[in-house]
Amino acid sequence: MQQRQNNALSWQLMEDDRFFTTPDDFSRWAEGRKQLRLEYFYREQRKRTGLLMEGDTPVGGQWNYDHDNREPIKAALSFPALPQHGQDSVTKEALHDAAHYFDDHMGSMETFNLPVTRRQALVDLHHFIEHGLADFGRYQDAISDSAPFLYHSRLSAAMNIGLLSPVEVCEAAEAHYHAGKAPINAVEGFIRQILGWREYVRGLYWTQMPGYKQKNQLGFTRELPAFYWDADTDMRCLQRAIQMTIDNSYANHIQRLMVTGNFALLCGIKPEALCDWYLAVYADASEWVELPNTLGMVLHADGGLMGSKPYCASGKYIDKMSDHCQHCRYSPKEITGPKACPFNSLYWHFLETNAEQLNRNPRMKLIYGSLSRMKEEKREAIRQQAEQFLAKLPTSEGYGQPAHTQGYSHQETRS
């Protein structure tokens, strides 16, 4: 807590109690470090809080269980139905006003089911712990063509506005593990999202701002595609991710990173355009969490401060982790031609276009080796395929964009 006093007014600045750490805590941790990697920050937070710890040793003997948490979608899976929250007069009036005054904005009122009271948030927490947590880990990176929530908690918005504390959420998950009702890979993966990632991106934001917002390391200049506002695209994975966003103001982290985000990265969408979109459409997108995730994690625009390499992938990744491709007119197995998945040619085009900045990255060595061995005829065909696609890509400048953001720059909308 800080106190200030002068002749006109005295005031107190209180620490935000919706987090495990303060910006000063993160600043002290970051001081003198060449790389601000999540893993090291996360381990310190585990030791400090005692969550999933046995003395100085992590429960189970490992700090994280990512290798157990990458199972793709399966047809036989049955996902838990969400609790349906009743709407009191205040909620109904707020929804009515939103529909009346912002009728031109992206989104749907008919499917609104977010918790707006402490009691509703606790219902959602209990439901996730009992029905979602056990399977959250292994399927946390899976994507479904029909189910928007899978085994995810959908608790981030409630924590961001203070209806739930991150401490009680993590402690509830830990208790479920100790009761033998959820495996360690699920519980550790969930707690890492809150104790690790949520705290990390907030600390990064406050230590790097205001200059962080202006970073564009790869020099991207393309405007946001128009279909990000209305889901009018024949690329099935993008259409479903955006439509689910329209319906629920929600998409899981892999849809954001590896579908809408990956596509924006491969197309070279300028950071301010994509950041404005994420901030506008997701209920949990406060700038402190949206900006580092989008600018740093998705677009690699901070030059590797957050991630050691860009999170780029071809259509093969989406085909592996989802059931989208069987419903799509494009084939993830083809790189060129009328049926080729656009992600494939865009992937190689992105690597080629940004080779000067990326090919010295040790984690990119193998893929650039594959590119260098590719025959020139094939590279030229891929290049033409990608450039023809990009030339026809409709952008959202002056189209489909909510009226309150049209004509505004990144700095103007969130300064």
C-alpha positions as MATLAB code, in Angstrom:
seq = 'MQQRQNNALSWQLMEDDRFFTTPDDFSRWAEGRKQLRLEYFYREQRKRTGLLMEGDTPVGGQWNYDHDNREPIKAALSFPALPQHGQDSVTKEALHDAAHYFDDHMGSMETFNLPVTRRQALVDLHHFIEHGLADFGRYQDAISDSAPFLYHSRLSAAMNIGLLSPVEVCEAAEAHYHAGKAPINAVEGFIRQILGWREYVRGLYWTQMPGYKQKNQLGFTRELPAFYWDADTDMRCLQRAIQMTIDNSYANHIQRLMVTGNFALLCGIKPEALCDWYLAVYADASEWVELPNTLGMVLHADGGLMGSKPYCASGKYIDKMSDHCQHCRYSPKEITGPKACPFNSLYWHFLETNAEQLNRNPRMKLIYGSLSRMKEEKREAIRQQAEQFLAKLPTSEGYGQPAHTQGYSHQETRS';
ca = [
       0.000    0.000    0.000;
       1.239    3.482   -0.902;
       0.086    6.728    0.716;
       0.245   10.235   -0.707;
      -0.863   13.502    0.825;
      -0.877   17.131   -0.217;
      -2.911   20.210    0.592;
      -5.678   19.289   -1.811;
      -6.210   15.557   -1.356;
      -4.821   12.487    0.393;
      -5.149    9.056   -1.161;
      -4.054    5.455   -0.803;
      -3.050    3.017   -3.525;
      -3.979   -0.524   -2.477;
      -2.482   -3.708   -3.902;
      -4.819   -5.711   -6.119;
      -5.911   -8.816   -4.192;
      -6.972  -10.757   -7.322;
      -3.457  -12.131   -7.803;
      -0.804  -14.169   -5.993;
       1.926  -11.633   -6.747;
       2.375   -7.899   -7.199;
       4.063   -6.108  -10.102;
       6.936   -5.331   -7.734;
       7.329   -9.052   -6.976;
       7.692   -9.788  -10.671;
      10.046   -6.850  -11.184;
      12.348   -8.162   -8.460;
      12.280  -11.646  -10.007;
      13.011  -10.256  -13.493;
      15.888   -7.994  -12.405;
      19.164   -9.021  -14.029;
      17.667  -11.897  -16.060;
      18.471  -12.105  -19.766;
      15.387  -14.235  -20.435;
      12.044  -13.980  -18.660;
      10.861  -17.552  -19.098;
       7.612  -18.713  -17.552;
       8.981  -22.031  -16.293;
      11.455  -20.467  -13.868;
       8.953  -17.937  -12.584;
       6.359  -20.694  -12.116;
       8.692  -22.905  -10.102;
       9.430  -20.054   -7.702;
       5.702  -19.468   -7.226;
       5.148  -23.145   -6.463;
       7.840  -22.983   -3.778;
       6.525  -19.723   -2.384;
       2.893  -20.822   -2.127;
       3.443  -24.501   -1.345;
       0.881  -25.523   -3.962;
       1.486  -29.115   -5.120;
       4.693  -29.261   -3.116;
       6.150  -31.762   -0.653;
       8.678  -29.607    1.125;
      11.022  -28.343   -1.594;
      10.030  -31.099   -4.030;
       7.130  -30.916   -6.492;
       4.391  -33.460   -5.952;
       4.995  -36.407   -8.268;
       8.641  -35.453   -8.754;
       8.082  -33.217  -11.801;
       7.411  -29.507  -12.178;
       5.093  -29.930  -15.146;
       3.366  -32.701  -17.073;
       2.972  -31.144  -20.495;
       3.898  -34.374  -22.253;
       0.727  -35.990  -20.812;
      -1.512  -33.079  -21.849;
      -1.508  -33.192  -25.640;
      -4.155  -35.742  -26.572;
      -6.235  -34.831  -29.640;
     -10.014  -34.744  -29.866;
     -11.764  -38.111  -29.930;
     -15.201  -38.870  -31.342;
     -16.302  -40.824  -28.270;
     -15.697  -37.982  -25.800;
     -18.654  -36.633  -23.835;
     -18.215  -33.148  -22.422;
     -19.972  -31.911  -19.262;
     -22.901  -29.552  -19.831;
     -22.439  -26.159  -18.188;
     -24.670  -24.911  -15.369;
     -27.302  -22.513  -16.680;
     -27.431  -19.314  -14.660;
     -30.703  -17.555  -14.009;
     -30.977  -13.881  -14.924;
     -32.301  -11.410  -12.362;
     -33.780   -8.039  -13.243;
     -30.383   -6.294  -13.175;
     -28.857   -8.775  -15.637;
     -31.880   -8.621  -17.924;
     -31.789   -4.843  -17.943;
     -28.054   -4.809  -18.712;
     -28.519   -7.248  -21.600;
     -31.415   -5.182  -22.920;
     -29.331   -1.997  -22.832;
     -26.414   -3.706  -24.558;
     -28.668   -5.008  -27.320;
     -30.257   -1.590  -27.742;
     -27.206    0.666  -27.681;
     -24.654   -1.691  -29.235;
     -26.745   -3.606  -31.734;
     -24.058   -3.212  -34.414;
     -21.387   -4.953  -32.326;
     -20.114   -8.477  -32.794;
     -21.661  -11.038  -30.434;
     -24.878  -12.710  -29.361;
     -27.066  -11.972  -26.335;
     -29.152  -15.123  -26.682;
     -26.389  -17.400  -25.403;
     -25.176  -15.219  -22.497;
     -24.355  -17.507  -19.558;
     -21.432  -15.921  -17.734;
     -21.493  -15.701  -13.918;
     -22.332  -12.204  -12.721;
     -22.604  -12.885   -8.969;
     -20.339  -14.521   -6.412;
     -22.815  -17.379   -6.019;
     -22.919  -18.094   -9.757;
     -19.116  -18.035   -9.954;
     -18.879  -20.556   -7.102;
     -21.358  -22.792   -8.921;
     -19.122  -22.708  -12.006;
     -16.016  -23.436   -9.917;
     -17.638  -26.399   -8.177;
     -18.966  -27.747  -11.477;
     -15.540  -27.613  -13.109;
     -13.762  -29.229  -10.182;
     -16.298  -32.070  -10.041;
     -16.959  -32.624  -13.758;
     -14.138  -31.103  -15.813;
     -10.845  -31.101  -13.924;
     -10.034  -34.812  -14.149;
     -10.000  -34.704  -17.973;
      -8.797  -31.126  -18.375;
      -5.120  -32.003  -18.577;
      -4.910  -34.570  -21.335;
      -7.421  -32.744  -23.555;
      -6.461  -29.139  -22.781;
      -4.954  -28.682  -26.266;
      -7.757  -30.455  -28.145;
     -10.189  -28.563  -30.396;
     -13.757  -29.605  -31.163;
     -15.823  -28.660  -34.198;
     -19.041  -28.674  -32.149;
     -18.189  -28.281  -28.443;
     -16.848  -24.840  -27.451;
     -15.916  -25.590  -23.832;
     -14.754  -29.235  -23.677;
     -13.252  -29.750  -20.185;
     -12.091  -26.149  -19.728;
     -13.040  -24.216  -16.606;
     -14.225  -20.939  -18.174;
     -13.357  -19.178  -14.885;
     -10.921  -16.513  -16.102;
     -13.482  -13.717  -16.460;
     -14.825  -14.398  -12.960;
     -11.304  -14.196  -11.515;
     -10.503  -11.055  -13.480;
     -13.445   -9.145  -12.010;
     -13.005  -10.528   -8.489;
     -15.921  -12.963   -8.192;
     -13.378  -15.715   -7.506;
      -9.875  -15.486   -6.088;
      -7.039  -17.364   -7.774;
      -6.049  -18.741   -4.374;
      -9.397  -20.455   -3.761;
      -9.505  -21.786   -7.321;
      -6.033  -23.346   -7.089;
      -6.649  -24.697   -3.600;
      -9.895  -26.331   -4.746;
      -8.038  -28.058   -7.591;
      -5.229  -29.163   -5.270;
      -7.721  -30.583   -2.759;
      -9.350  -32.595   -5.543;
      -5.968  -34.138   -6.357;
      -5.240  -35.020   -2.728;
      -8.712  -36.598   -2.492;
      -7.737  -38.894   -5.365;
     -10.371  -37.485   -7.723;
      -8.120  -35.967  -10.410;
      -4.686  -36.977  -11.766;
      -1.572  -34.901  -11.192;
      -1.155  -33.968  -14.879;
      -4.628  -32.368  -14.928;
      -4.292  -30.533  -11.627;
      -0.745  -29.327  -12.253;
      -1.657  -28.163  -15.763;
      -4.647  -26.228  -14.449;
      -2.772  -24.632  -11.547;
       0.073  -23.655  -13.900;
      -2.399  -21.675  -16.018;
      -3.310  -19.564  -12.968;
      -0.318  -19.534  -10.616;
       2.144  -19.528  -13.497;
       0.828  -18.069  -16.720;
      -1.739  -15.588  -15.380;
       0.743  -14.088  -12.924;
       3.544  -14.147  -15.473;
       1.754  -12.217  -18.224;
       0.530   -9.616  -15.750;
       4.047   -9.107  -14.411;
       5.442   -8.908  -17.919;
       2.834   -6.326  -18.886;
       3.569   -3.986  -15.980;
       7.337   -4.240  -16.268;
       7.420   -3.738  -20.062;
       4.762   -1.060  -20.605;
       4.215    1.394  -22.182;
       6.794    0.583  -24.852;
       5.688   -3.046  -25.125;
       2.469   -2.055  -26.882;
       4.363   -0.588  -29.819;
       6.563   -3.614  -30.573;
       6.384   -5.177  -34.040;
       9.620   -7.138  -34.384;
       8.657   -8.894  -37.635;
       7.333   -5.697  -39.229;
       3.798   -6.907  -39.925;
       1.522   -4.449  -41.779;
      -1.541   -6.380  -43.000;
      -5.000   -5.416  -41.745;
      -7.209   -7.956  -39.968;
      -9.210  -10.228  -42.313;
     -12.866   -9.213  -42.539;
     -14.157  -12.630  -41.522;
     -12.741  -12.204  -38.017;
     -15.859  -10.112  -37.351;
     -18.542  -12.303  -38.957;
     -17.041  -15.833  -39.395;
     -17.758  -15.676  -43.143;
     -14.943  -17.958  -44.312;
     -14.800  -21.394  -45.892;
     -11.837  -22.401  -43.707;
     -13.666  -24.604  -41.224;
     -11.334  -24.219  -38.236;
     -11.426  -20.425  -38.454;
     -15.158  -20.338  -39.102;
     -15.902  -22.436  -36.008;
     -13.448  -20.629  -33.724;
     -14.851  -17.234  -34.702;
     -18.480  -18.372  -34.566;
     -17.924  -19.785  -31.077;
     -16.420  -16.439  -30.136;
     -19.504  -14.662  -31.492;
     -21.797  -17.000  -29.571;
     -19.972  -17.152  -26.243;
     -17.345  -14.376  -26.074;
     -15.036  -17.338  -25.465;
     -12.622  -19.624  -27.279;
     -10.172  -21.961  -25.608;
      -6.485  -21.082  -25.490;
      -5.516  -23.367  -28.369;
      -8.193  -21.909  -30.640;
      -6.813  -18.461  -29.839;
      -3.149  -19.425  -30.207;
      -3.136  -22.035  -32.975;
      -6.204  -21.176  -35.074;
      -7.088  -17.465  -35.105;
      -3.643  -16.518  -33.780;
      -1.612  -18.842  -35.985;
      -3.486  -17.674  -39.078;
      -2.817  -14.015  -38.177;
       0.871  -14.790  -37.638;
       1.241  -16.584  -40.972;
      -0.549  -13.749  -42.795;
       1.535  -11.009  -41.149;
      -1.372   -9.205  -39.442;
      -0.155   -6.055  -37.719;
      -0.156   -6.387  -33.913;
      -2.455   -3.446  -33.163;
      -5.174   -4.858  -35.431;
      -5.144   -8.325  -33.868;
      -4.778   -6.986  -30.319;
      -7.779   -4.708  -30.788;
      -9.813   -7.668  -32.003;
      -8.933   -9.949  -29.071;
      -9.595   -7.117  -26.639;
     -12.989   -6.429  -28.201;
     -14.418   -9.937  -28.497;
     -13.430  -11.955  -25.396;
     -15.024  -11.528  -21.979;
     -11.752  -12.248  -20.175;
      -9.578   -9.931  -22.303;
      -8.324   -7.242  -19.946;
      -5.354   -5.531  -21.573;
      -2.829   -6.793  -19.010;
      -3.508  -10.363  -20.116;
      -4.554   -9.797  -23.743;
      -1.590   -7.737  -24.882;
       1.279  -10.057  -23.852;
      -0.609  -13.134  -25.050;
      -1.436  -11.624  -28.437;
       1.547   -9.434  -29.231;
       4.156  -11.669  -27.591;
       2.873  -15.231  -27.666;
       0.762  -15.208  -30.830;
       2.621  -12.789  -33.120;
       6.172  -13.070  -31.742;
       6.239   -9.295  -32.076;
       8.364   -8.810  -28.953;
      11.354  -10.519  -30.536;
      11.228  -13.584  -28.291;
      10.831  -11.983  -24.866;
       7.952  -14.340  -24.046;
       8.479  -17.283  -26.375;
      11.751  -18.712  -27.634;
      10.229  -19.279  -31.078;
       7.062  -18.365  -33.019;
       4.054  -20.635  -32.446;
       3.497  -21.312  -36.130;
       2.038  -24.485  -37.625;
       0.623  -25.867  -40.842;
      -2.749  -27.500  -41.367;
      -1.329  -30.813  -40.140;
      -1.353  -29.569  -36.557;
      -5.010  -28.543  -36.719;
      -5.899  -31.860  -38.351;
      -4.111  -33.727  -35.555;
      -5.666  -31.836  -32.649;
      -9.209  -31.294  -33.961;
     -12.054  -32.789  -35.983;
     -12.403  -29.687  -38.183;
     -10.726  -30.915  -41.333;
     -13.265  -33.643  -42.099;
     -15.873  -30.888  -42.440;
     -13.701  -28.554  -44.551;
     -13.465  -28.075  -48.301;
      -9.688  -27.876  -47.971;
      -7.324  -30.796  -47.412;
      -4.554  -30.562  -44.796;
      -2.611  -33.118  -46.851;
      -2.228  -30.829  -49.879;
       0.130  -27.850  -50.060;
      -0.730  -26.427  -53.471;
      -3.755  -26.584  -55.734;
      -7.439  -25.590  -55.336;
      -8.098  -28.014  -52.454;
      -4.913  -27.287  -50.498;
      -5.352  -26.042  -46.930;
      -4.242  -22.377  -46.908;
      -2.367  -22.944  -43.653;
       0.127  -25.147  -45.504;
       1.401  -22.694  -48.107;
       1.107  -19.789  -45.659;
       3.302  -21.686  -43.187;
       6.193  -22.125  -45.623;
       5.704  -18.625  -46.997;
       5.954  -17.192  -43.479;
       9.169  -19.096  -42.811;
      10.694  -17.984  -46.095;
       9.613  -14.354  -45.702;
      11.003  -14.072  -42.172;
      14.083  -16.268  -42.625;
      16.534  -13.440  -41.974;
      15.212  -12.988  -38.422;
      14.269  -16.568  -37.605;
      16.662  -18.998  -39.268;
      19.372  -18.488  -36.648;
      16.995  -19.549  -33.883;
      18.226  -22.950  -32.578;
      14.638  -24.182  -32.173;
      13.937  -23.417  -35.838;
      17.013  -25.186  -37.189;
      15.293  -28.402  -38.280;
      12.415  -26.719  -40.066;
      14.704  -24.305  -41.906;
      16.808  -27.296  -42.865;
      13.711  -28.821  -44.464;
      13.006  -25.554  -46.277;
      16.547  -25.347  -47.634;
      16.342  -28.878  -49.010;
      13.070  -28.195  -50.797;
      13.364  -28.042  -54.575;
      13.075  -24.558  -56.044;
      10.122  -25.562  -58.245;
       8.183  -26.627  -55.161;
       9.144  -23.501  -53.258;
       8.011  -21.332  -56.135;
       4.676  -23.149  -56.351;
       4.145  -22.690  -52.613;
       5.151  -19.044  -52.859;
       2.617  -18.406  -55.627;
      -0.119  -20.301  -53.776;
       0.367  -18.243  -50.618;
       0.695  -14.888  -52.357;
      -2.421  -15.462  -54.456;
      -4.347  -16.327  -51.297;
      -3.083  -13.249  -49.454;
      -3.886  -10.983  -52.407;
      -7.527  -12.065  -52.288;
      -7.844  -11.875  -48.517;
     -10.577   -9.342  -47.619;
      -9.462   -7.056  -44.824;
     -11.580   -5.439  -42.129;
     -10.408   -1.872  -42.593;
     -13.735   -0.065  -42.825;
     -15.656   -3.352  -42.906;
     -17.365   -5.501  -40.321;
     -15.641   -3.719  -37.461;
     -17.621   -2.426  -34.464;
     -18.384    1.253  -34.880;
     -16.581    2.190  -31.665;
     -13.218    0.999  -33.073;
     -13.497    1.995  -36.730;
     -10.899    4.550  -37.686;
      -9.025    4.330  -34.361;
      -5.404    3.379  -34.003;
      -4.076    0.858  -31.482;
      -2.782    3.635  -29.253;
      -5.967    5.707  -29.453;
      -8.306    2.856  -28.498;
      -6.428    1.823  -25.395;
      -4.281    4.716  -24.250;
];
